[in-house]
Amino acid sequence: MEKKLLHSPQQPIEMTDSEFAEMFLKHALTQFKKEKILKEIDKTLKEGNKARFLLLTEELKKIS
């Protein structure tokens, strides 16, 4: 019977340079979009624009 350890050492994940670059760029783009939406949310709160606020928070939920 083979024992499976919960915290056993993992095999290293091998990734090509292009896969790593793509992953990095996707992460950077997501962070950029989040920051942009958060700034817009702050602006809508100052303006009291509830409809725009609700749209932006839904958009933020989708990318988070």
Summary of the structure (lengths in Angstrom):
residues: 64
radius of gyration: 20.0
end to end distance: 41.7
largest distance: 65.4
contacts: 113
relative contact order: 0.10
helix: 70%
strand: 0%
